[in-house]
Amino acid sequence: MAGLSLCLILATGLVAWWVTDDDTYVAPTPAPTTQSVSPGLAGQTLADFVRAVHEGDGGAARALAPDDDPAAANLLAAVVRNADRTGVADFTLRYVDAEGALEPDGDWTAAVDATWRFSGFDRAPARAEVLVHLREDGDRVALTGFGGGDRVSPLWLAGPLQVRRTARTLVLVDGSSAEAGTYARRASAAVPVVRRVLPDWNRGLVVEVPASVDALDRVLDAEPGTYDQIAAVTTSADGSLAPDAPVHVFVNPDVFGGLRPTGAQVVMSHEATHVAAGAWTSQMPLWLLEGFADYVALRDVDLPVSRSAAQVIAEVRRSGPPRALPGAAEFGTRATHLGATYESAWLACRLLARDGGQQALVGFYRAVDDGAPVGAALGSAFGMTLRGFTRQWRGELSDLALSESAG
């Protein structure tokens, strides 16, 4: 059949009451009316909060919380402070729809389209639907908080943060002042590390640090456990793939906090490389994307290869060198031997830089990022085939395993 037809069948029913002469008809008591949410009042509350943020008016924000909820008032004032310290601009909130039913105490949740941008760092605003928590409060709708559910939960809207800002770095930390200072130093040190290899990078670095890996999952709307093994991840602030979306580094403090100083700095420089290279939307093979970031991060670090490649060396001793350069499955956040995979990718890029020079490696990376096939780009930059390079890389891994074993 060429088209699809829909048929609506309307049925009517007739209800009759038979009443005898002795009976008196009594109408049934109406069911109590269910209280409904107030979208119009909610929209006004959202507009008032946006105005408070733009004007830096913590008192006005506090007044939007329920009168008997000082915790909500403190949270809203903290968000205004966060916005002032981070330089939030282009902030908007537009009511979309209610999420779920009105609770007996008057609480309800709304889906809201939000935009925000960190001035001086983000080229364009982040755009995401976030959840906003509200309460019917007499003749108004009060505001109690943001985030949660199956949406991204922007860190700056979640509660009080430590903020450290310089001309080149912006660091947001849900933690202590000392922790914020440490992360800020890592971010500041990463910028020149990256610029020594990618001198054209002229944008700043934004680092967001939730309180825990569980909080990180909520910020990014990720499945629980997604980032359990990951110290940090570079991705868009709004969860979109829009080419102009703000791209930040998001830290898992449960892993990052356990790293030694050198390892922590390597991780931060690695993620900063992803930001500088625009890697988060790249379609290039992950061995090149991740290996290049590690090449930049480790380039000037004085560590013996026995330490910086210890996991892959141990793997090669046990099982021999991999048959092929690592693919997407090996880089999965829940994959086993993830550390060895990253090390093997770094060794591949280190080998290319050693044989052809750093500029050749950068040119190769950019060519593949622009869509050139890996084999063709290898031929242009290094005069070798992908098969030949893979064979050379496998030999490098075997040699390292043998030499470190002998040592």
RODO-2510 file (C-alpha; in nm, 4 decimals, decimal comma):
residues 407
     n   res          X          Y          Z
     1     m     0,0000     0,0000     0,0000
     2     a     0,1458     0,3323    -0,1079
     3     g     0,0551     0,5213     0,2029
     4     l    -0,0349     0,4708     0,5645
     5     s    -0,3867     0,5441     0,6732
     6     l    -0,4979     0,5854     1,0285
     7     c    -0,8471     0,5062     1,1368
     8     l    -0,9900     0,6525     1,4530
     9     i    -1,2885     0,4667     1,5876
    10     l    -1,5020     0,6795     1,8122
    11     a    -1,7307     0,4982     2,0493
    12     t    -2,0078     0,6552     2,2476
    13     g    -2,1784     0,5057     2,5430
    14     l    -2,5049     0,5747     2,7152
    15     v    -2,5307     0,5564     3,0917
    16     a    -2,8836     0,5436     3,2355
    17     w    -2,9986     0,5509     3,5906
    18     w    -3,3295     0,3849     3,6811
    19     v    -3,4816     0,5551     3,9794
    20     t    -3,7885     0,4218     4,1577
    21     d    -4,0442     0,6438     4,3138
    22     d    -3,8984     0,5664     4,6588
    23     d    -3,5378     0,6450     4,5718
    24     t    -3,3702     0,9784     4,5908
    25     y    -3,0831     1,0332     4,3493
    26     v    -2,7621     1,1631     4,5086
    27     a    -2,4863     1,2891     4,2812
    28     p    -2,1457     1,1301     4,3499
    29     t    -1,8928     1,3398     4,5376
    30     p    -1,6433     1,4845     4,2886
    31     a    -1,2905     1,3473     4,3137
    32     p    -1,0455     1,5979     4,4574
    33     t    -0,8783     1,8083     4,1907
    34     t    -0,5109     1,7250     4,1435
    35     q    -0,2883     2,0291     4,1897
    36     s    -0,0981     2,1102     3,8725
    37     v     0,2340     2,2775     3,8050
    38     s     0,2572     2,6425     3,7044
    39     p     0,4670     2,6805     3,3877
    40     g     0,4033     3,0541     3,3616
    41     l     0,5229     3,1242     3,7146
    42     a     0,8162     2,8893     3,6633
    43     g     0,9189     3,0841     3,3545
    44     q     0,9129     3,4061     3,5544
    45     t     1,1269     3,2509     3,8290
    46     l     1,3795     3,1331     3,5719
    47     a     1,3927     3,4790     3,4173
    48     d     1,4488     3,6332     3,7612
    49     f     1,7336     3,3933     3,8311
    50     v     1,8984     3,4679     3,4960
    51     r     1,8772     3,8378     3,5816
    52     a     2,0350     3,7747     3,9219
    53     v     2,3238     3,5897     3,7581
    54     h     2,3840     3,8625     3,5001
    55     e     2,3759     4,1319     3,7696
    56     g     2,5811     3,9315     4,0194
    57     d     2,3024     3,9741     4,2732
    58     g     2,3294     3,6940     4,5268
    59     g     2,0532     3,8445     4,7413
    60     a     1,8061     3,8380     4,4536
    61     a     1,8983     3,4770     4,3870
    62     r     1,8420     3,3856     4,7525
    63     a     1,4954     3,5388     4,7400
    64     l     1,3949     3,2882     4,4713
    65     a     1,4400     2,9927     4,7093
    66     p     1,1554     2,8739     4,9345
    67     d     1,1352     3,0792     5,2540
    68     d     1,1895     2,7683     5,4682
    69     d     1,4819     2,6263     5,2668
    70     p     1,8094     2,8009     5,3585
    71     a     2,0110     2,5281     5,1846
    72     a     1,8461     2,6146     4,8533
    73     a     1,9063     2,9849     4,9156
    74     n     2,2746     2,9196     4,9830
    75     l     2,3032     2,7080     4,6693
    76     l     2,1499     2,9769     4,4468
    77     a     2,3782     3,2434     4,5934
    78     a     2,6756     3,0112     4,5360
    79     v     2,5791     2,9701     4,1703
    80     v     2,5784     3,3482     4,1308
    81     r     2,9280     3,3600     4,2836
    82     n     3,0425     3,0816     4,0519
    83     a     2,9120     3,2742     3,7529
    84     d     3,0901     3,5913     3,8588
    85     r     3,4230     3,4175     3,9206
    86     t     3,4168     3,2079     3,6031
    87     g     3,2944     3,4890     3,3807
    88     v     2,9669     3,3300     3,2734
    89     a     2,8117     3,5077     2,9748
    90     d     2,5209     3,4418     2,7372
    91     f     2,3341     3,2661     3,0186
    92     t     1,9716     3,1854     2,9420
    93     l     1,7068     2,9506     3,0801
    94     r     1,3941     2,8695     2,8780
    95     y     1,1175     2,6562     3,0242
    96     v     1,0360     2,3486     2,8118
    97     d     0,8107     2,1121     3,0043
    98     a     0,7433     1,9469     3,3376
    99     e     0,9281     1,6249     3,4138
   100     g     0,7187     1,3824     3,6158
   101     a     0,4366     1,4580     3,8555
   102     l     0,3947     1,7241     4,1193
   103     e     0,5001     1,5859     4,4573
   104     p     0,2698     1,6160     4,7612
   105     d     0,5021     1,8766     4,9141
   106     g     0,4807     2,0907     4,6013
   107     d     0,8203     1,9930     4,4570
   108     w     0,8509     1,9326     4,0839
   109     t     1,1127     1,9217     3,8119
   110     a     1,1182     2,0996     3,4778
   111     a     1,3195     2,0417     3,1639
   112     v     1,4815     2,3717     3,0698
   113     d     1,6890     2,4751     2,7681
   114     a     2,0044     2,6411     2,8993
   115     t     2,2905     2,8283     2,7369
   116     w     2,6106     2,9513     2,9008
   117     r     2,9647     3,0472     2,8073
   118     f     3,2832     3,1178     3,0003
   119     s     3,3886     3,4550     2,8661
   120     g     3,7424     3,4647     2,7305
   121     f     3,7608     3,0867     2,6898
   122     d     3,4553     2,9559     2,5036
   123     r     3,3984     3,0789     2,1485
   124     a     3,0267     2,9975     2,1538
   125     p     2,7759     2,9099     2,4243
   126     a     2,7119     2,5574     2,5429
   127     r     2,3518     2,4537     2,4737
   128     a     2,1836     2,1766     2,6688
   129     e     1,8554     2,0730     2,8213
   130     v     1,9039     2,0586     3,1975
   131     l     1,6731     1,9738     3,4844
   132     v     1,5639     2,2490     3,7204
   133     h     1,4056     2,1732     4,0578
   134     l     1,1113     2,3903     4,1608
   135     r     0,8488     2,4158     4,4334
   136     e     0,4942     2,5491     4,4268
   137     d     0,5109     2,8086     4,7035
   138     g     0,1821     2,9885     4,7475
   139     d     0,1334     3,2374     4,4664
   140     r     0,4820     3,1829     4,3247
   141     v     0,7141     2,9071     4,2079
   142     a     1,0383     2,8852     4,4063
   143     l     1,3707     2,7544     4,2789
   144     t     1,5571     2,4828     4,4712
   145     g     1,8389     2,3580     4,2452
   146     f     1,9691     2,2249     3,9164
   147     g     2,0847     1,9018     3,7558
   148     g     2,0421     1,5284     3,7876
   149     g     1,8317     1,2850     3,5903
   150     d     1,9194     1,1839     3,2375
   151     r     2,0672     1,5217     3,1390
   152     v     2,4070     1,6870     3,1634
   153     s     2,4457     1,8679     3,4951
   154     p     2,6759     2,1709     3,4532
   155     l     2,9221     2,1825     3,7400
   156     w     2,8944     2,5588     3,7910
   157     l     2,5197     2,5196     3,8566
   158     a     2,5620     2,2400     4,1114
   159     g     2,6870     2,4302     4,4162
   160     p     2,9796     2,6266     4,5610
   161     l     3,3092     2,5854     4,3784
   162     q     3,6683     2,6893     4,4121
   163     v     3,7581     2,8925     4,1014
   164     r     4,1076     2,9806     3,9799
   165     r     4,1370     3,1985     3,6705
   166     t     4,4380     3,3307     3,4782
   167     a     4,4707     3,4739     3,1279
   168     r     4,5209     3,1225     2,9867
   169     t     4,3485     2,8884     3,2329
   170     l     4,0157     2,8560     3,4111
   171     v     3,9822     2,5879     3,6778
   172     l     3,6592     2,4959     3,8601
   173     v     3,6924     2,2587     4,1550
   174     d     3,4315     2,1097     4,3845
   175     g     3,6817     2,0670     4,6651
   176     s     3,9165     2,2479     4,8972
   177     s     4,1220     2,5579     4,8287
   178     a     4,4400     2,3483     4,8418
   179     e     4,3033     2,1074     4,5813
   180     a     4,2049     2,3972     4,3586
   181     g     4,5541     2,5380     4,3833
   182     t     4,7059     2,2064     4,2793
   183     y     4,4791     2,1681     3,9777
   184     a     4,5415     2,5288     3,8775
   185     r     4,9175     2,4739     3,8814
   186     r     4,8804     2,1614     3,6670
   187     a     4,6671     2,3507     3,4163
   188     s     4,9070     2,6461     3,4007
   189     a     5,2052     2,4154     3,3494
   190     a     5,0267     2,2273     3,0694
   191     v     4,9821     2,5315     2,8463
   192     p     5,3514     2,5889     2,7594
   193     v     5,4045     2,2121     2,7236
   194     v     5,1457     2,2052     2,4472
   195     r     5,2543     2,5292     2,2840
   196     r     5,6081     2,3967     2,2389
   197     v     5,4648     2,1497     1,9873
   198     l     5,1516     2,3369     1,8749
   199     p     5,2537     2,7047     1,8885
   200     d     4,9420     2,8176     1,7006
   201     w     4,7160     2,7293     1,9952
   202     n     4,5853     3,0636     2,1177
   203     r     4,2804     2,9663     2,3208
   204     g     4,2691     2,9025     2,6930
   205     l     4,2252     2,5823     2,8882
   206     v     3,9164     2,5131     3,1006
   207     v     3,9389     2,2358     3,3617
   208     e     3,6366     2,1165     3,5609
   209     v     3,6826     1,8949     3,8667
   210     p     3,3706     1,7427     4,0283
   211     a     3,3906     1,6022     4,3801
   212     s     3,4045     1,2345     4,2748
   213     v     3,3802     0,9980     3,9811
   214     d     3,0088     0,9592     4,0524
   215     a     2,9693     1,3352     4,0291
   216     l     3,1683     1,3300     3,7049
   217     d     2,9204     1,0796     3,5608
   218     r     2,6364     1,3151     3,6535
   219     v     2,8065     1,6210     3,5069
   220     l     2,8563     1,4425     3,1737
   221     d     2,5354     1,2353     3,1881
   222     a     2,7452     0,9191     3,1578
   223     e     2,6541     0,5661     3,2593
   224     p     2,7872     0,4841     3,6081
   225     g     3,1334     0,3320     3,5824
   226     t     3,2155     0,4885     3,2459
   227     y     3,5132     0,6841     3,3799
   228     d     3,6191     0,4653     3,6715
   229     q     3,9597     0,3941     3,5099
   230     i     4,0080     0,7358     3,3514
   231     a     4,1962     1,0203     3,5213
   232     a     4,0490     1,2868     3,2941
   233     v     3,8520     1,3250     2,9726
   234     t     3,8248     1,6036     2,7155
   235     t     3,4768     1,6579     2,5780
   236     s     3,2121     1,9204     2,5108
   237     a     3,0603     2,0998     2,8068
   238     d     2,7059     2,0354     2,6834
   239     g     2,7386     1,6760     2,5633
   240     s     2,6855     1,7753     2,1999
   241     l     2,8926     1,7179     1,8882
   242     a     2,8389     2,0706     1,7602
   243     p     3,1655     2,1951     1,6047
   244     d     3,1556     2,5205     1,8040
   245     a     3,0595     2,3648     2,1392
   246     p     3,2895     2,4604     2,4280
   247     v     3,5454     2,1867     2,4937
   248     h     3,6760     2,1426     2,8485
   249     v     3,8864     1,8962     3,0440
   250     f     3,6832     1,7048     3,3039
   251     v     3,8818     1,5375     3,5818
   252     n     3,8037     1,2203     3,7747
   253     p     3,9519     1,3165     4,1133
   254     d     3,9292     0,9588     4,2422
   255     v     4,1980     0,8549     3,9915
   256     f     4,3794     1,1828     3,9298
   257     g     4,4205     1,2454     4,3006
   258     g     4,6100     0,9183     4,3414
   259     l     4,8715     0,9997     4,0767
   260     r     5,2235     1,1059     4,1563
   261     p     5,3087     1,4657     4,0603
   262     t     5,4778     1,3725     3,7326
   263     g     5,1959     1,1422     3,6295
   264     a     4,9336     1,4026     3,7165
   265     q     5,1119     1,6623     3,5057
   266     v     5,1394     1,4234     3,2116
   267     v     4,7647     1,3587     3,2280
   268     m     4,6837     1,7310     3,2353
   269     s     4,9201     1,8055     2,9469
   270     h     4,7756     1,5117     2,7512
   271     e     4,4214     1,6475     2,7879
   272     a     4,5338     2,0018     2,7093
   273     t     4,6796     1,8654     2,3843
   274     h     4,3377     1,7264     2,2947
   275     v     4,1861     2,0707     2,3531
   276     a     4,4522     2,2461     2,1458
   277     a     4,4299     1,9955     1,8598
   278     g     4,0502     1,9886     1,8479
   279     a     4,0654     1,6156     1,9037
   280     w     3,7270     1,5595     2,0638
   281     t     3,5394     1,5454     1,7286
   282     s     3,8213     1,3916     1,5263
   283     q     3,7583     1,0701     1,3330
   284     m     4,1249     0,9689     1,3150
   285     p     4,2410     0,6316     1,4515
   286     l     4,2683     0,6431     1,8284
   287     w     4,6259     0,5150     1,8311
   288     l     4,7285     0,8366     1,6558
   289     l     4,4944     1,0670     1,8485
   290     e     4,5940     0,9341     2,1909
   291     g     4,9529     0,8557     2,1024
   292     f     5,0115     1,2089     1,9775
   293     a     4,8690     1,3584     2,2982
   294     d     5,1029     1,1413     2,5035
   295     y     5,3937     1,2339     2,2769
   296     v     5,3336     1,6028     2,3526
   297     a     5,2820     1,5411     2,7249
   298     l     5,5908     1,3205     2,7663
   299     r     5,8215     1,4996     2,5235
   300     d     6,0165     1,6917     2,7895
   301     v     5,9560     1,4612     3,0843
   302     d     6,2719     1,3028     3,2183
   303     l     6,1478     0,9472     3,2680
   304     p     6,3134     0,6248     3,1514
   305     v     6,1086     0,4250     2,9029
   306     s     6,1095     0,1390     3,1518
   307     r     5,8704     0,3497     3,3606
   308     s     5,6742     0,5391     3,0960
   309     a     5,6060     0,2170     2,9011
   310     a     5,6193    -0,0351     3,1854
   311     q     5,2760    -0,1867     3,1247
   312     v     5,3121    -0,2531     2,7531
   313     i     5,6649    -0,3874     2,8036
   314     a     5,5276    -0,6353     3,0565
   315     e     5,2498    -0,7337     2,8146
   316     v     5,4953    -0,7933     2,5322
   317     r     5,7094    -1,0114     2,7557
   318     r     5,4069    -1,2215     2,8425
   319     s     5,2351    -1,2436     2,5061
   320     g     5,4586    -1,0952     2,2392
   321     p     5,3964    -0,7702     2,0493
   322     p     5,0425    -0,6908     1,9299
   323     r     4,9692    -0,7916     1,5709
   324     a     4,8263    -0,4496     1,4824
   325     l     4,8136    -0,0948     1,6085
   326     p     4,5442    -0,0629     1,8776
   327     g     4,1894     0,0048     1,7621
   328     a     3,8808     0,1571     1,9197
   329     a     3,7952    -0,1508     2,1274
   330     e     4,1318    -0,1439     2,3036
   331     f     4,0713     0,2197     2,4025
   332     g     3,7314     0,1538     2,5583
   333     t     3,7057     0,3086     2,9036
   334     r     3,6286    -0,0343     3,0529
   335     a     3,8877    -0,2254     2,8501
   336     t     4,1471    -0,4386     3,0229
   337     h     4,5132    -0,3410     2,9832
   338     l     4,4094     0,0173     2,9012
   339     g     4,7364     0,1581     3,0298
   340     a     4,9379    -0,0719     2,8025
   341     t     4,7251     0,0372     2,5068
   342     y     4,8007     0,4046     2,5671
   343     e     5,1707     0,3302     2,6082
   344     s     5,1820     0,1361     2,2822
   345     a     5,0197     0,4276     2,0997
   346     w     5,2684     0,6709     2,2521
   347     l     5,5574     0,4519     2,1403
   348     a     5,4177     0,4533     1,7859
   349     c     5,4146     0,8338     1,7736
   350     r     5,7515     0,8576     1,9449
   351     l     5,8913     0,6259     1,6774
   352     l     5,7542     0,8467     1,3983
   353     a     5,8983     1,1622     1,5562
   354     r     6,2330     0,9920     1,6073
   355     d     6,2529     0,8777     1,2450
   356     g     6,1026     1,1788     1,0682
   357     g     6,1141     1,4643     1,3162
   358     q     5,8526     1,6393     1,5241
   359     q     5,7244     1,8597     1,2423
   360     a     5,6677     1,5539     1,0272
   361     l     5,4649     1,3976     1,3066
   362     v     5,2572     1,7152     1,3485
   363     g     5,2014     1,7349     0,9730
   364     f     5,0994     1,3683     0,9622
   365     y     4,8560     1,4192     1,2503
   366     r     4,6952     1,7203     1,0847
   367     a     4,6698     1,5476     0,7479
   368     v     4,4878     1,2493     0,8982
   369     d     4,2694     1,4827     1,1030
   370     d     4,1737     1,6575     0,7784
   371     g     4,0605     1,3254     0,6340
   372     a     4,3657     1,1830     0,4580
   373     p     4,3918     0,8001     0,4775
   374     v     4,6546     0,6908     0,7258
   375     g     4,8515     0,4956     0,4668
   376     a     4,8651     0,7846     0,2226
   377     a     4,9611     1,0321     0,4954
   378     l     5,2356     0,7990     0,6196
   379     g     5,3735     0,7781     0,2677
   380     s     5,3723     1,1562     0,2251
   381     a     5,5213     1,2388     0,5654
   382     f     5,7558     0,9448     0,6258
   383     g     5,7894     0,7528     0,2997
   384     m     5,6530     0,4272     0,4422
   385     t     5,3425     0,2121     0,4201
   386     l     5,1103     0,1346     0,7083
   387     r     5,2160    -0,2302     0,6945
   388     g     5,5801    -0,1334     0,7030
   389     f     5,5300     0,1044     0,9925
   390     t     5,3342    -0,1564     1,1882
   391     r     5,6162    -0,4021     1,1406
   392     q     5,8697    -0,1443     1,2576
   393     w     5,6548    -0,0591     1,5622
   394     r     5,6193    -0,4255     1,6582
   395     g     5,9940    -0,4618     1,6347
   396     e     6,0388    -0,1571     1,8596
   397     l     5,8118    -0,3137     2,1228
   398     s     5,9980    -0,6444     2,1070
   399     d     6,3344    -0,4713     2,1360
   400     l     6,2208    -0,2727     2,4386
   401     a     6,0884    -0,5847     2,6079
   402     l     6,4169    -0,7651     2,5488
   403     s     6,6425    -0,4764     2,6496
   404     e     6,4496    -0,3969     2,9652
   405     s     6,4445    -0,7637     3,0564
   406     a     6,8166    -0,7871     3,0070
   407     g     6,8694    -0,4687     3,2058
***
